[in-house]
Protein backbone atom coordinates (compact mmCIF):
# COMPACT_ATOMS: atom_id res chain seq x y z
CA UNK A 1 0.00 0.00 0.00
CA UNK A 2 1.47 3.34 -1.07
CA UNK A 3 0.46 6.42 0.91
CA UNK A 4 2.63 8.95 -0.94
CA UNK A 5 5.22 9.04 -3.69
CA UNK A 6 7.83 10.83 -1.55
CA UNK A 7 9.32 10.17 1.88
CA UNK A 8 7.65 12.07 4.72
CA UNK A 9 8.99 15.47 5.80
CA UNK A 10 8.44 17.86 8.68
CA UNK A 11 5.56 17.19 11.06
CA UNK A 12 4.50 14.01 9.22
CA UNK A 13 8.00 12.59 9.60
CA UNK A 14 8.06 13.47 13.31
CA UNK A 15 4.60 12.00 13.92
CA UNK A 16 5.47 8.81 12.04
CA UNK A 17 8.71 8.41 14.00
CA UNK A 18 6.90 8.96 17.31
CA UNK A 19 4.19 6.45 16.41
CA UNK A 20 6.77 3.84 15.37
CA UNK A 21 8.74 4.42 18.57
CA UNK A 22 5.65 4.04 20.76
CA UNK A 23 4.47 0.88 18.99
CA UNK A 24 7.95 -0.64 19.09
CA UNK A 25 8.20 0.07 22.82
CA UNK A 26 4.75 -1.40 23.47
CA UNK A 27 5.45 -4.57 21.50
CA UNK A 28 9.06 -5.01 22.60
CA UNK A 29 10.25 -5.18 19.00
CA UNK A 30 12.89 -3.17 17.27
CA UNK A 31 11.68 -0.10 15.45
CA UNK A 32 12.98 -1.52 12.18
CA UNK A 33 10.13 -3.99 11.95
CA UNK A 34 7.78 -1.02 11.70
CA UNK A 35 10.09 1.49 10.01
CA UNK A 36 10.65 -0.61 6.89
CA UNK A 37 6.97 -1.04 5.94
CA UNK A 38 6.24 2.58 6.89
CA UNK A 39 8.96 3.84 4.56
CA UNK A 40 7.75 1.54 1.81
CA UNK A 41 4.30 3.10 2.18
CA UNK A 42 6.00 6.36 1.19
CA UNK A 43 7.50 4.76 -1.95
CA UNK A 44 11.00 4.27 -0.52
CA UNK A 45 12.77 1.32 -2.19
CA UNK A 46 12.92 -1.80 0.00
CA UNK A 47 16.74 -1.84 0.14
CA UNK A 48 16.81 1.82 1.22
CA UNK A 49 14.03 1.25 3.75
CA UNK A 50 15.90 -1.67 5.32
CA UNK A 51 19.15 0.31 5.42
CA UNK A 52 17.41 3.27 7.06
CA UNK A 53 15.71 0.98 9.58
CA UNK A 54 19.07 -0.57 10.42
CA UNK A 55 20.66 2.82 10.97
CA UNK A 56 17.82 3.95 13.22
CA UNK A 57 18.11 0.64 15.09
CA UNK A 58 21.72 1.46 15.91
CA UNK A 59 20.72 4.83 17.36
CA UNK A 60 17.73 3.52 19.34
CA UNK A 61 19.74 0.56 20.60
CA UNK A 62 22.49 2.82 21.87
CA UNK A 63 19.99 5.12 23.59
CA UNK A 64 18.13 2.16 25.12
CA UNK A 65 21.39 0.70 26.40
CA UNK A 66 22.35 3.98 28.03
CA UNK A 67 18.86 4.14 29.57
CA UNK A 68 19.22 0.61 30.94
CA UNK A 69 22.60 1.44 32.47
CA UNK A 70 21.39 4.68 34.05
CA UNK A 71 17.99 3.29 35.09
CA UNK A 72 19.50 0.31 36.85
CA UNK A 73 22.60 1.98 38.24
CA UNK A 74 21.47 1.77 41.88
CA UNK A 75 19.39 -1.41 41.54
CA UNK A 76 20.15 -4.16 44.04
CA UNK A 77 20.62 -7.89 43.52
CA UNK A 78 22.13 -7.57 40.05
CA UNK A 79 25.08 -9.70 38.96
CA UNK A 80 28.49 -8.25 39.76
CA UNK A 81 29.30 -8.20 36.04
CA UNK A 82 26.52 -5.81 35.07
CA UNK A 83 26.26 -2.09 34.46
CA UNK A 84 22.81 -1.17 35.65
CA UNK A 85 20.42 -3.51 33.89
CA UNK A 86 22.94 -4.37 31.16
CA UNK A 87 24.46 -7.81 31.66
CA UNK A 88 28.02 -7.42 30.38
CA UNK A 89 28.47 -11.18 29.82
CA UNK A 90 25.53 -11.23 27.39
CA UNK A 91 26.62 -7.95 25.81
CA UNK A 92 30.13 -9.31 25.18
CA UNK A 93 28.75 -12.61 23.87
CA UNK A 94 26.44 -10.81 21.43
CA UNK A 95 29.00 -8.41 19.95
CA UNK A 96 30.96 -10.92 17.79
CA UNK A 97 27.71 -12.35 16.44
CA UNK A 98 26.45 -8.90 15.50
CA UNK A 99 29.75 -7.92 13.92
CA UNK A 100 29.76 -11.11 11.82
CA UNK A 101 26.06 -11.18 10.93
CA UNK A 102 25.62 -7.52 9.91
CA UNK A 103 27.90 -7.64 6.85
CA UNK A 104 26.41 -11.00 5.86
CA UNK A 105 22.92 -9.49 6.02
CA UNK A 106 24.00 -6.56 3.86
CA UNK A 107 25.50 -8.94 1.28
CA UNK A 108 22.35 -11.07 1.28
CA UNK A 109 20.22 -7.95 0.83
CA UNK A 110 22.22 -6.94 -2.24
CA UNK A 111 22.31 -10.49 -3.60
CA UNK A 112 18.56 -11.21 -3.31
CA UNK A 113 16.09 -9.79 -5.77
CA UNK A 114 13.50 -7.38 -4.39
CA UNK A 115 10.84 -10.09 -4.72
CA UNK A 116 12.83 -12.52 -2.56
CA UNK A 117 13.76 -9.77 -0.14
CA UNK A 118 10.05 -9.01 0.30
CA UNK A 119 9.29 -12.70 0.87
CA UNK A 120 12.04 -13.09 3.47
CA UNK A 121 10.94 -9.90 5.23
CA UNK A 122 7.31 -11.05 5.23
CA UNK A 123 8.29 -14.36 6.83
CA UNK A 124 10.31 -12.46 9.43
CA UNK A 125 7.30 -10.28 10.28
CA UNK A 126 5.10 -13.36 10.66
CA UNK A 127 7.66 -14.97 12.98
CA UNK A 128 7.76 -11.80 15.10
CA UNK A 129 3.94 -11.65 15.15
CA UNK A 130 3.71 -15.32 16.17
CA UNK A 131 6.21 -14.75 18.98
CA UNK A 132 4.23 -11.75 20.24
CA UNK A 133 1.02 -13.79 20.18
CA UNK A 134 2.73 -16.66 22.02
CA UNK A 135 3.85 -14.24 24.74
CA UNK A 136 0.40 -12.68 24.93
CA UNK A 137 -1.37 -16.02 25.34
CA UNK A 138 1.28 -17.69 27.50
HELIX and SHEET records of a PDB file:
HELIX    1   1 UNK A   10  UNK A   27  1                                  18    
HELIX    2   2 UNK A   32  UNK A   41  1                                  10    
HELIX    3   3 UNK A   46  UNK A   71  1                                  26    
HELIX    4   4 UNK A   88  UNK A  111  1                                  24    
HELIX    5   5 UNK A  114  UNK A  137  1                                  24    
SHEET    1   A 2 UNK A  82  UNK A  83  0                                        
SHEET    2   A 2 UNK A  86  UNK A  87 -1                                        
END                                                                             
